[in-house]
Amino acid sequence: MFGNIGFPELIIIMAIALLIFGPKKLPEVGKSIGKALREFRKTSDEVKEKFEQEVQSQEFKDIKEDIEKETEENEEGKKDS
C-alpha cells in the first residue's frame, strides 16, 4: 500500500500533519488513524474469509451435483443392460 513512500516523503507528511493538528493533538490523531486502520483490516479479513467460504461451498455443491449425475447415469446404464 505504501511501498513507494520513502523516508523523505514520510518526513514531509509528518511535518504537514504536525502543522495541521499541532503537537498536542497529533498523538490523539495518530491513535484514531491506527484504530480505524485496524478496524478496516479486521473487516476486510472477515469479508475475505466469508467470500472464500462461499466459493468453497459452491465448489462442493458443484462436485456433489457431478457425483449425483454420474451416479444416475450409471444406474440408468445398469438398468438398460
PyMOL Python script that loads the backbone (N, CA, C, O; Angstrom):
from pymol import cmd

cmd.read_pdbstr("""\
ATOM      1  N   MET A   1       0.820  -1.182   0.000  1.00  0.00           N
ATOM      2  CA  MET A   1       0.000   0.000   0.000  1.00  0.00           C
ATOM      3  C   MET A   1       0.874   1.260   0.000  1.00  0.00           C
ATOM      4  O   MET A   1       0.646   2.178  -0.788  1.00  0.00           O
ATOM      5  N   PHE A   2       1.855   1.298   0.868  1.00  0.00           N
ATOM      6  CA  PHE A   2       2.735   2.459   0.953  1.00  0.00           C
ATOM      7  C   PHE A   2       4.131   2.102   0.451  1.00  0.00           C
ATOM      8  O   PHE A   2       5.119   2.637   0.953  1.00  0.00           O
ATOM      9  N   GLY A   3       4.226   1.226  -0.510  1.00  0.00           N
ATOM     10  CA  GLY A   3       5.508   0.730  -0.985  1.00  0.00           C
ATOM     11  C   GLY A   3       6.396   1.779  -1.615  1.00  0.00           C
ATOM     12  O   GLY A   3       7.618   1.636  -1.581  1.00  0.00           O
ATOM     13  N   ASN A   4       5.835   2.821  -2.186  1.00  0.00           N
ATOM     14  CA  ASN A   4       6.631   3.816  -2.890  1.00  0.00           C
ATOM     15  C   ASN A   4       6.960   5.030  -2.039  1.00  0.00           C
ATOM     16  O   ASN A   4       7.569   5.975  -2.540  1.00  0.00           O
ATOM     17  N   ILE A   5       6.580   5.036  -0.774  1.00  0.00           N
ATOM     18  CA  ILE A   5       6.871   6.170   0.099  1.00  0.00           C
ATOM     19  C   ILE A   5       8.201   5.911   0.793  1.00  0.00           C
ATOM     20  O   ILE A   5       8.367   4.932   1.521  1.00  0.00           O
ATOM     21  N   GLY A   6       9.132   6.807   0.550  1.00  0.00           N
ATOM     22  CA  GLY A   6      10.444   6.688   1.174  1.00  0.00           C
ATOM     23  C   GLY A   6      10.527   7.530   2.437  1.00  0.00           C
ATOM     24  O   GLY A   6       9.548   8.151   2.848  1.00  0.00           O
ATOM     25  N   PHE A   7      11.699   7.544   3.043  1.00  0.00           N
ATOM     26  CA  PHE A   7      11.906   8.289   4.277  1.00  0.00           C
ATOM     27  C   PHE A   7      11.680   9.797   4.099  1.00  0.00           C
ATOM     28  O   PHE A   7      11.022  10.405   4.943  1.00  0.00           O
ATOM     29  N   PRO A   8      12.203  10.427   3.026  1.00  0.00           N
ATOM     30  CA  PRO A   8      11.969  11.877   2.869  1.00  0.00           C
ATOM     31  C   PRO A   8      10.482  12.226   2.738  1.00  0.00           C
ATOM     32  O   PRO A   8      10.024  13.221   3.299  1.00  0.00           O
ATOM     33  N   GLU A   9       9.737  11.408   2.001  1.00  0.00           N
ATOM     34  CA  GLU A   9       8.303  11.660   1.851  1.00  0.00           C
ATOM     35  C   GLU A   9       7.586  11.517   3.184  1.00  0.00           C
ATOM     36  O   GLU A   9       6.673  12.283   3.494  1.00  0.00           O
ATOM     37  N   LEU A  10       8.001  10.535   3.969  1.00  0.00           N
ATOM     38  CA  LEU A  10       7.398  10.303   5.278  1.00  0.00           C
ATOM     39  C   LEU A  10       7.649  11.490   6.210  1.00  0.00           C
ATOM     40  O   LEU A  10       6.759  11.883   6.965  1.00  0.00           O
ATOM     41  N   ILE A  11       8.840  12.054   6.163  1.00  0.00           N
ATOM     42  CA  ILE A  11       9.171  13.230   6.976  1.00  0.00           C
ATOM     43  C   ILE A  11       8.290  14.412   6.569  1.00  0.00           C
ATOM     44  O   ILE A  11       7.794  15.143   7.426  1.00  0.00           O
ATOM     45  N   ILE A  12       8.098  14.596   5.274  1.00  0.00           N
ATOM     46  CA  ILE A  12       7.251  15.701   4.798  1.00  0.00           C
ATOM     47  C   ILE A  12       5.813  15.512   5.272  1.00  0.00           C
ATOM     48  O   ILE A  12       5.182  16.466   5.727  1.00  0.00           O
ATOM     49  N   ILE A  13       5.298  14.307   5.172  1.00  0.00           N
ATOM     50  CA  ILE A  13       3.928  14.025   5.628  1.00  0.00           C
ATOM     51  C   ILE A  13       3.792  14.290   7.120  1.00  0.00           C
ATOM     52  O   ILE A  13       2.806  14.882   7.559  1.00  0.00           O
ATOM     53  N   MET A  14       4.775  13.856   7.903  1.00  0.00           N
ATOM     54  CA  MET A  14       4.734  14.084   9.353  1.00  0.00           C
ATOM     55  C   MET A  14       4.794  15.583   9.680  1.00  0.00           C
ATOM     56  O   MET A  14       4.112  16.045  10.595  1.00  0.00           O
ATOM     57  N   ALA A  15       5.605  16.337   8.939  1.00  0.00           N
ATOM     58  CA  ALA A  15       5.707  17.782   9.176  1.00  0.00           C
ATOM     59  C   ALA A  15       4.384  18.483   8.860  1.00  0.00           C
ATOM     60  O   ALA A  15       3.954  19.373   9.594  1.00  0.00           O
ATOM     61  N   ILE A  16       3.755  18.081   7.780  1.00  0.00           N
ATOM     62  CA  ILE A  16       2.454  18.666   7.425  1.00  0.00           C
ATOM     63  C   ILE A  16       1.408  18.321   8.478  1.00  0.00           C
ATOM     64  O   ILE A  16       0.617  19.178   8.873  1.00  0.00           O
ATOM     65  N   ALA A  17       1.400  17.071   8.933  1.00  0.00           N
ATOM     66  CA  ALA A  17       0.448  16.663   9.976  1.00  0.00           C
ATOM     67  C   ALA A  17       0.695  17.456  11.261  1.00  0.00           C
ATOM     68  O   ALA A  17      -0.253  17.861  11.934  1.00  0.00           O
ATOM     69  N   LEU A  18       1.950  17.675  11.597  1.00  0.00           N
ATOM     70  CA  LEU A  18       2.285  18.453  12.794  1.00  0.00           C
ATOM     71  C   LEU A  18       1.782  19.889  12.671  1.00  0.00           C
ATOM     72  O   LEU A  18       1.268  20.456  13.635  1.00  0.00           O
ATOM     73  N   LEU A  19       1.929  20.467  11.495  1.00  0.00           N
ATOM     74  CA  LEU A  19       1.441  21.835  11.277  1.00  0.00           C
ATOM     75  C   LEU A  19      -0.089  21.914  11.327  1.00  0.00           C
ATOM     76  O   LEU A  19      -0.649  22.869  11.864  1.00  0.00           O
ATOM     77  N   ILE A  20      -0.746  20.920  10.773  1.00  0.00           N
ATOM     78  CA  ILE A  20      -2.209  20.937  10.714  1.00  0.00           C
ATOM     79  C   ILE A  20      -2.826  20.688  12.091  1.00  0.00           C
ATOM     80  O   ILE A  20      -3.714  21.426  12.517  1.00  0.00           O
ATOM     81  N   PHE A  21      -2.358  19.656  12.781  1.00  0.00           N
ATOM     82  CA  PHE A  21      -3.003  19.243  14.033  1.00  0.00           C
ATOM     83  C   PHE A  21      -2.333  19.802  15.284  1.00  0.00           C
ATOM     84  O   PHE A  21      -2.968  19.873  16.336  1.00  0.00           O
ATOM     85  N   GLY A  22      -1.103  20.188  15.195  1.00  0.00           N
ATOM     86  CA  GLY A  22      -0.393  20.700  16.364  1.00  0.00           C
ATOM     87  C   GLY A  22       0.184  19.571  17.191  1.00  0.00           C
ATOM     88  O   GLY A  22      -0.257  18.427  17.076  1.00  0.00           O
ATOM     89  N   PRO A  23       1.171  19.881  18.027  1.00  0.00           N
ATOM     90  CA  PRO A  23       1.863  18.831  18.788  1.00  0.00           C
ATOM     91  C   PRO A  23       0.991  18.180  19.871  1.00  0.00           C
ATOM     92  O   PRO A  23       1.217  17.022  20.223  1.00  0.00           O
ATOM     93  N   LYS A  24       0.018  18.894  20.393  1.00  0.00           N
ATOM     94  CA  LYS A  24      -0.812  18.319  21.458  1.00  0.00           C
ATOM     95  C   LYS A  24      -1.833  17.328  20.922  1.00  0.00           C
ATOM     96  O   LYS A  24      -2.145  16.333  21.575  1.00  0.00           O
ATOM     97  N   LYS A  25      -2.349  17.601  19.739  1.00  0.00           N
ATOM     98  CA  LYS A  25      -3.419  16.762  19.201  1.00  0.00           C
ATOM     99  C   LYS A  25      -2.881  15.642  18.305  1.00  0.00           C
ATOM    100  O   LYS A  25      -3.612  14.696  18.010  1.00  0.00           O
ATOM    101  N   LEU A  26      -1.640  15.726  17.872  1.00  0.00           N
ATOM    102  CA  LEU A  26      -1.069  14.753  16.939  1.00  0.00           C
ATOM    103  C   LEU A  26      -1.104  13.315  17.468  1.00  0.00           C
ATOM    104  O   LEU A  26      -1.488  12.424  16.711  1.00  0.00           O
ATOM    105  N   PRO A  27      -0.726  13.034  18.728  1.00  0.00           N
ATOM    106  CA  PRO A  27      -0.804  11.640  19.210  1.00  0.00           C
ATOM    107  C   PRO A  27      -2.239  11.095  19.195  1.00  0.00           C
ATOM    108  O   PRO A  27      -2.466   9.920  18.905  1.00  0.00           O
ATOM    109  N   GLU A  28      -3.191  11.963  19.508  1.00  0.00           N
ATOM    110  CA  GLU A  28      -4.598  11.553  19.506  1.00  0.00           C
ATOM    111  C   GLU A  28      -5.054  11.203  18.085  1.00  0.00           C
ATOM    112  O   GLU A  28      -5.768  10.222  17.878  1.00  0.00           O
ATOM    113  N   VAL A  29      -4.637  12.014  17.113  1.00  0.00           N
ATOM    114  CA  VAL A  29      -4.989  11.763  15.717  1.00  0.00           C
ATOM    115  C   VAL A  29      -4.334  10.465  15.243  1.00  0.00           C
ATOM    116  O   VAL A  29      -4.960   9.671  14.540  1.00  0.00           O
ATOM    117  N   GLY A  30      -3.083  10.254  15.627  1.00  0.00           N
ATOM    118  CA  GLY A  30      -2.383   9.025  15.256  1.00  0.00           C
ATOM    119  C   GLY A  30      -3.079   7.792  15.803  1.00  0.00           C
ATOM    120  O   GLY A  30      -3.208   6.783  15.109  1.00  0.00           O
ATOM    121  N   LYS A  31      -3.531   7.875  17.058  1.00  0.00           N
ATOM    122  CA  LYS A  31      -4.257   6.759  17.667  1.00  0.00           C
ATOM    123  C   LYS A  31      -5.547   6.472  16.910  1.00  0.00           C
ATOM    124  O   LYS A  31      -5.880   5.318  16.640  1.00  0.00           O
ATOM    125  N   SER A  32      -6.264   7.531  16.574  1.00  0.00           N
ATOM    126  CA  SER A  32      -7.531   7.377  15.846  1.00  0.00           C
ATOM    127  C   SER A  32      -7.314   6.742  14.480  1.00  0.00           C
ATOM    128  O   SER A  32      -8.071   5.863  14.066  1.00  0.00           O
ATOM    129  N   ILE A  33      -6.288   7.188  13.791  1.00  0.00           N
ATOM    130  CA  ILE A  33      -5.989   6.623  12.474  1.00  0.00           C
ATOM    131  C   ILE A  33      -5.589   5.153  12.607  1.00  0.00           C
ATOM    132  O   ILE A  33      -6.029   4.316  11.820  1.00  0.00           O
ATOM    133  N   GLY A  34      -4.765   4.842  13.590  1.00  0.00           N
ATOM    134  CA  GLY A  34      -4.362   3.449  13.814  1.00  0.00           C
ATOM    135  C   GLY A  34      -5.555   2.557  14.125  1.00  0.00           C
ATOM    136  O   GLY A  34      -5.663   1.444  13.612  1.00  0.00           O
ATOM    137  N   LYS A  35      -6.445   3.058  14.970  1.00  0.00           N
ATOM    138  CA  LYS A  35      -7.646   2.288  15.316  1.00  0.00           C
ATOM    139  C   LYS A  35      -8.522   2.059  14.087  1.00  0.00           C
ATOM    140  O   LYS A  35      -9.036   0.960  13.882  1.00  0.00           O
ATOM    141  N   ALA A  36      -8.689   3.095  13.276  1.00  0.00           N
ATOM    142  CA  ALA A  36      -9.502   2.974  12.068  1.00  0.00           C
ATOM    143  C   ALA A  36      -8.889   1.969  11.094  1.00  0.00           C
ATOM    144  O   ALA A  36      -9.606   1.173  10.486  1.00  0.00           O
ATOM    145  N   LEU A  37      -7.569   2.005  10.946  1.00  0.00           N
ATOM    146  CA  LEU A  37      -6.903   1.059  10.047  1.00  0.00           C
ATOM    147  C   LEU A  37      -7.044  -0.380  10.544  1.00  0.00           C
ATOM    148  O   LEU A  37      -7.239  -1.294   9.743  1.00  0.00           O
ATOM    149  N   ARG A  38      -6.946  -0.588  11.866  1.00  0.00           N
ATOM    150  CA  ARG A  38      -7.134  -1.936  12.429  1.00  0.00           C
ATOM    151  C   ARG A  38      -8.543  -2.442  12.159  1.00  0.00           C
ATOM    152  O   ARG A  38      -8.725  -3.594  11.764  1.00  0.00           O
ATOM    153  N   GLU A  39      -9.537  -1.590  12.368  1.00  0.00           N
ATOM    154  CA  GLU A  39     -10.924  -1.983  12.116  1.00  0.00           C
ATOM    155  C   GLU A  39     -11.146  -2.295  10.637  1.00  0.00           C
ATOM    156  O   GLU A  39     -11.821  -3.264  10.289  1.00  0.00           O
ATOM    157  N   PHE A  40     -10.571  -1.467   9.780  1.00  0.00           N
ATOM    158  CA  PHE A  40     -10.706  -1.705   8.343  1.00  0.00           C
ATOM    159  C   PHE A  40     -10.079  -3.034   7.956  1.00  0.00           C
ATOM    160  O   PHE A  40     -10.670  -3.807   7.202  1.00  0.00           O
ATOM    161  N   ARG A  41      -8.880  -3.304   8.470  1.00  0.00           N
ATOM    162  CA  ARG A  41      -8.188  -4.558   8.161  1.00  0.00           C
ATOM    163  C   ARG A  41      -8.981  -5.750   8.694  1.00  0.00           C
ATOM    164  O   ARG A  41      -9.103  -6.770   8.015  1.00  0.00           O
ATOM    165  N   LYS A  42      -9.519  -5.623   9.909  1.00  0.00           N
ATOM    166  CA  LYS A  42     -10.308  -6.704  10.508  1.00  0.00           C
ATOM    167  C   LYS A  42     -11.543  -6.997   9.661  1.00  0.00           C
ATOM    168  O   LYS A  42     -11.846  -8.155   9.372  1.00  0.00           O
ATOM    169  N   THR A  43     -12.251  -5.945   9.268  1.00  0.00           N
ATOM    170  CA  THR A  43     -13.448  -6.115   8.446  1.00  0.00           C
ATOM    171  C   THR A  43     -13.079  -6.697   7.088  1.00  0.00           C
ATOM    172  O   THR A  43     -13.777  -7.570   6.573  1.00  0.00           O
ATOM    173  N   SER A  44     -11.999  -6.223   6.518  1.00  0.00           N
ATOM    174  CA  SER A  44     -11.534  -6.731   5.230  1.00  0.00           C
ATOM    175  C   SER A  44     -11.214  -8.218   5.317  1.00  0.00           C
ATOM    176  O   SER A  44     -11.575  -8.981   4.420  1.00  0.00           O
ATOM    177  N   ASP A  45     -10.543  -8.637   6.383  1.00  0.00           N
ATOM    178  CA  ASP A  45     -10.218 -10.052   6.569  1.00  0.00           C
ATOM    179  C   ASP A  45     -11.479 -10.893   6.740  1.00  0.00           C
ATOM    180  O   ASP A  45     -11.555 -12.005   6.217  1.00  0.00           O
ATOM    181  N   GLU A  46     -12.468 -10.376   7.467  1.00  0.00           N
ATOM    182  CA  GLU A  46     -13.720 -11.101   7.658  1.00  0.00           C
ATOM    183  C   GLU A  46     -14.466 -11.274   6.337  1.00  0.00           C
ATOM    184  O   GLU A  46     -15.000 -12.347   6.058  1.00  0.00           O
ATOM    185  N   VAL A  47     -14.501 -10.222   5.527  1.00  0.00           N
ATOM    186  CA  VAL A  47     -15.171 -10.303   4.228  1.00  0.00           C
ATOM    187  C   VAL A  47     -14.444 -11.295   3.328  1.00  0.00           C
ATOM    188  O   VAL A  47     -15.078 -12.094   2.638  1.00  0.00           O
ATOM    189  N   LYS A  48     -13.124 -11.245   3.335  1.00  0.00           N
ATOM    190  CA  LYS A  48     -12.330 -12.162   2.520  1.00  0.00           C
ATOM    191  C   LYS A  48     -12.578 -13.606   2.948  1.00  0.00           C
ATOM    192  O   LYS A  48     -12.745 -14.485   2.102  1.00  0.00           O
ATOM    193  N   GLU A  49     -12.602 -13.852   4.246  1.00  0.00           N
ATOM    194  CA  GLU A  49     -12.838 -15.199   4.766  1.00  0.00           C
ATOM    195  C   GLU A  49     -14.227 -15.697   4.367  1.00  0.00           C
ATOM    196  O   GLU A  49     -14.376 -16.845   3.950  1.00  0.00           O
ATOM    197  N   LYS A  50     -15.236 -14.848   4.492  1.00  0.00           N
ATOM    198  CA  LYS A  50     -16.603 -15.219   4.124  1.00  0.00           C
ATOM    199  C   LYS A  50     -16.693 -15.528   2.634  1.00  0.00           C
ATOM    200  O   LYS A  50     -17.345 -16.492   2.234  1.00  0.00           O
ATOM    201  N   PHE A  51     -16.042 -14.712   1.817  1.00  0.00           N
ATOM    202  CA  PHE A  51     -16.034 -14.938   0.376  1.00  0.00           C
ATOM    203  C   PHE A  51     -15.395 -16.281   0.042  1.00  0.00           C
ATOM    204  O   PHE A  51     -15.923 -17.033  -0.778  1.00  0.00           O
ATOM    205  N   GLU A  52     -14.265 -16.584   0.670  1.00  0.00           N
ATOM    206  CA  GLU A  52     -13.585 -17.854   0.427  1.00  0.00           C
ATOM    207  C   GLU A  52     -14.454 -19.036   0.852  1.00  0.00           C
ATOM    208  O   GLU A  52     -14.463 -20.069   0.183  1.00  0.00           O
ATOM    209  N   GLN A  53     -15.186 -18.892   1.961  1.00  0.00           N
ATOM    210  CA  GLN A  53     -16.092 -19.954   2.399  1.00  0.00           C
ATOM    211  C   GLN A  53     -17.204 -20.174   1.378  1.00  0.00           C
ATOM    212  O   GLN A  53     -17.570 -21.313   1.088  1.00  0.00           O
ATOM    213  N   GLU A  54     -17.734 -19.091   0.838  1.00  0.00           N
ATOM    214  CA  GLU A  54     -18.806 -19.208  -0.152  1.00  0.00           C
ATOM    215  C   GLU A  54     -18.299 -19.876  -1.430  1.00  0.00           C
ATOM    216  O   GLU A  54     -18.990 -20.711  -2.013  1.00  0.00           O
ATOM    217  N   VAL A  55     -17.099 -19.509  -1.861  1.00  0.00           N
ATOM    218  CA  VAL A  55     -16.523 -20.117  -3.061  1.00  0.00           C
ATOM    219  C   VAL A  55     -16.306 -21.607  -2.828  1.00  0.00           C
ATOM    220  O   VAL A  55     -16.625 -22.425  -3.690  1.00  0.00           O
ATOM    221  N   GLN A  56     -15.768 -21.959  -1.669  1.00  0.00           N
ATOM    222  CA  GLN A  56     -15.529 -23.365  -1.348  1.00  0.00           C
ATOM    223  C   GLN A  56     -16.851 -24.116  -1.260  1.00  0.00           C
ATOM    224  O   GLN A  56     -16.947 -25.251  -1.728  1.00  0.00           O
ATOM    225  N   SER A  57     -17.856 -23.510  -0.675  1.00  0.00           N
ATOM    226  CA  SER A  57     -19.177 -24.131  -0.568  1.00  0.00           C
ATOM    227  C   SER A  57     -19.748 -24.391  -1.958  1.00  0.00           C
ATOM    228  O   SER A  57     -20.309 -25.457  -2.210  1.00  0.00           O
ATOM    229  N   GLN A  58     -19.610 -23.434  -2.846  1.00  0.00           N
ATOM    230  CA  GLN A  58     -20.123 -23.599  -4.215  1.00  0.00           C
ATOM    231  C   GLN A  58     -19.372 -24.709  -4.932  1.00  0.00           C
ATOM    232  O   GLN A  58     -19.977 -25.481  -5.676  1.00  0.00           O
ATOM    233  N   GLU A  59     -18.065 -24.800  -4.722  1.00  0.00           N
ATOM    234  CA  GLU A  59     -17.285 -25.875  -5.339  1.00  0.00           C
ATOM    235  C   GLU A  59     -17.769 -27.237  -4.849  1.00  0.00           C
ATOM    236  O   GLU A  59     -17.883 -28.173  -5.640  1.00  0.00           O
ATOM    237  N   PHE A  60     -18.054 -27.357  -3.549  1.00  0.00           N
ATOM    238  CA  PHE A  60     -18.555 -28.621  -3.010  1.00  0.00           C
ATOM    239  C   PHE A  60     -19.927 -28.955  -3.593  1.00  0.00           C
ATOM    240  O   PHE A  60     -20.211 -30.117  -3.884  1.00  0.00           O
ATOM    241  N   LYS A  61     -20.776 -27.946  -3.764  1.00  0.00           N
ATOM    242  CA  LYS A  61     -22.091 -28.181  -4.364  1.00  0.00           C
ATOM    243  C   LYS A  61     -21.942 -28.675  -5.801  1.00  0.00           C
ATOM    244  O   LYS A  61     -22.654 -29.586  -6.223  1.00  0.00           O
ATOM    245  N   ASP A  62     -21.018 -28.076  -6.552  1.00  0.00           N
ATOM    246  CA  ASP A  62     -20.785 -28.494  -7.935  1.00  0.00           C
ATOM    247  C   ASP A  62     -20.283 -29.932  -7.984  1.00  0.00           C
ATOM    248  O   ASP A  62     -20.727 -30.717  -8.821  1.00  0.00           O
ATOM    249  N   ILE A  63     -19.361 -30.279  -7.094  1.00  0.00           N
ATOM    250  CA  ILE A  63     -18.834 -31.643  -7.041  1.00  0.00           C
ATOM    251  C   ILE A  63     -19.945 -32.624  -6.698  1.00  0.00           C
ATOM    252  O   ILE A  63     -20.044 -33.693  -7.301  1.00  0.00           O
ATOM    253  N   LYS A  64     -20.777 -32.265  -5.735  1.00  0.00           N
ATOM    254  CA  LYS A  64     -21.891 -33.132  -5.331  1.00  0.00           C
ATOM    255  C   LYS A  64     -22.844 -33.354  -6.506  1.00  0.00           C
ATOM    256  O   LYS A  64     -23.276 -34.481  -6.749  1.00  0.00           O
ATOM    257  N   GLU A  65     -23.171 -32.289  -7.233  1.00  0.00           N
ATOM    258  CA  GLU A  65     -24.054 -32.418  -8.383  1.00  0.00           C
ATOM    259  C   GLU A  65     -23.444 -33.317  -9.449  1.00  0.00           C
ATOM    260  O   GLU A  65     -24.150 -34.124 -10.055  1.00  0.00           O
ATOM    261  N   ASP A  66     -22.140 -33.188  -9.686  1.00  0.00           N
ATOM    262  CA  ASP A  66     -21.468 -34.035 -10.672  1.00  0.00           C
ATOM    263  C   ASP A  66     -21.526 -35.496 -10.256  1.00  0.00           C
ATOM    264  O   ASP A  66     -21.776 -36.371 -11.085  1.00  0.00           O
ATOM    265  N   ILE A  67     -21.297 -35.761  -8.985  1.00  0.00           N
ATOM    266  CA  ILE A  67     -21.329 -37.144  -8.486  1.00  0.00           C
ATOM    267  C   ILE A  67     -22.738 -37.719  -8.612  1.00  0.00           C
ATOM    268  O   ILE A  67     -22.911 -38.862  -9.033  1.00  0.00           O
ATOM    269  N   GLU A  68     -23.746 -36.921  -8.245  1.00  0.00           N
ATOM    270  CA  GLU A  68     -25.127 -37.390  -8.355  1.00  0.00           C
ATOM    271  C   GLU A  68     -25.492 -37.666  -9.808  1.00  0.00           C
ATOM    272  O   GLU A  68     -26.172 -38.649 -10.102  1.00  0.00           O
ATOM    273  N   LYS A  69     -25.050 -36.813 -10.708  1.00  0.00           N
ATOM    274  CA  LYS A  69     -25.331 -37.001 -12.132  1.00  0.00           C
ATOM    275  C   LYS A  69     -24.670 -38.278 -12.646  1.00  0.00           C
ATOM    276  O   LYS A  69     -25.295 -39.058 -13.365  1.00  0.00           O
ATOM    277  N   GLU A  70     -23.417 -38.489 -12.279  1.00  0.00           N
ATOM    278  CA  GLU A  70     -22.710 -39.707 -12.704  1.00  0.00           C
ATOM    279  C   GLU A  70     -23.363 -40.949 -12.115  1.00  0.00           C
ATOM    280  O   GLU A  70     -23.460 -41.979 -12.783  1.00  0.00           O
ATOM    281  N   THR A  71     -23.812 -40.858 -10.863  1.00  0.00           N
ATOM    282  CA  THR A  71     -24.474 -41.988 -10.221  1.00  0.00           C
ATOM    283  C   THR A  71     -25.771 -42.329 -10.949  1.00  0.00           C
ATOM    284  O   THR A  71     -26.058 -43.501 -11.193  1.00  0.00           O
ATOM    285  N   GLU A  72     -26.546 -41.319 -11.292  1.00  0.00           N
ATOM    286  CA  GLU A  72     -27.795 -41.543 -12.027  1.00  0.00           C
ATOM    287  C   GLU A  72     -27.519 -42.159 -13.395  1.00  0.00           C
ATOM    288  O   GLU A  72     -28.239 -43.058 -13.830  1.00  0.00           O
ATOM    289  N   GLU A  73     -26.475 -41.676 -14.074  1.00  0.00           N
ATOM    290  CA  GLU A  73     -26.131 -42.223 -15.391  1.00  0.00           C
ATOM    291  C   GLU A  73     -25.700 -43.681 -15.262  1.00  0.00           C
ATOM    292  O   GLU A  73     -26.060 -44.509 -16.099  1.00  0.00           O
ATOM    293  N   ASN A  74     -24.934 -43.999 -14.227  1.00  0.00           N
ATOM    294  CA  ASN A  74     -24.503 -45.384 -14.013  1.00  0.00           C
ATOM    295  C   ASN A  74     -25.685 -46.293 -13.710  1.00  0.00           C
ATOM    296  O   ASN A  74     -25.737 -47.423 -14.196  1.00  0.00           O
ATOM    297  N   GLU A  75     -26.637 -45.812 -12.910  1.00  0.00           N
ATOM    298  CA  GLU A  75     -27.806 -46.617 -12.569  1.00  0.00           C
ATOM    299  C   GLU A  75     -28.667 -46.841 -13.799  1.00  0.00           C
ATOM    300  O   GLU A  75     -29.204 -47.933 -13.986  1.00  0.00           O
ATOM    301  N   GLU A  76     -28.808 -45.815 -14.650  1.00  0.00           N
ATOM    302  CA  GLU A  76     -29.582 -45.973 -15.871  1.00  0.00           C
ATOM    303  C   GLU A  76     -28.883 -46.952 -16.823  1.00  0.00           C
ATOM    304  O   GLU A  76     -29.540 -47.731 -17.515  1.00  0.00           O
ATOM    305  N   GLY A  77     -27.559 -46.905 -16.851  1.00  0.00           N
ATOM    306  CA  GLY A  77     -26.792 -47.844 -17.689  1.00  0.00           C
ATOM    307  C   GLY A  77     -26.961 -49.271 -17.225  1.00  0.00           C
ATOM    308  O   GLY A  77     -27.026 -50.183 -18.050  1.00  0.00           O
ATOM    309  N   LYS A  78     -27.033 -49.487 -15.933  1.00  0.00           N
ATOM    310  CA  LYS A  78     -27.208 -50.844 -15.386  1.00  0.00           C
ATOM    311  C   LYS A  78     -28.616 -51.366 -15.677  1.00  0.00           C
ATOM    312  O   LYS A  78     -28.806 -52.558 -15.916  1.00  0.00           O
ATOM    313  N   LYS A  79     -29.609 -50.457 -15.656  1.00  0.00           N
ATOM    314  CA  LYS A  79     -30.990 -50.859 -15.931  1.00  0.00           C
ATOM    315  C   LYS A  79     -31.153 -51.260 -17.389  1.00  0.00           C
ATOM    316  O   LYS A  79     -31.917 -52.175 -17.699  1.00  0.00           O
ATOM    317  N   ASP A  80     -30.445 -50.590 -18.284  1.00  0.00           N
ATOM    318  CA  ASP A  80     -30.536 -50.887 -19.720  1.00  0.00           C
ATOM    319  C   ASP A  80     -29.859 -52.206 -20.061  1.00  0.00           C
ATOM    320  O   ASP A  80     -30.201 -52.817 -21.073  1.00  0.00           O
ATOM    321  N   SER A  81     -28.916 -52.661 -19.258  1.00  0.00           N
ATOM    322  CA  SER A  81     -28.151 -53.885 -19.565  1.00  0.00           C
ATOM    323  C   SER A  81     -28.914 -55.137 -19.267  1.00  0.00           C
ATOM    324  O   SER A  81     -28.402 -56.237 -19.474  1.00  0.00           O
TER     325      SER A  81
END
""", "prot")
cmd.dss("prot")
cmd.show_as("cartoon", "prot")
cmd.util.cbc("prot")
cmd.orient("prot")
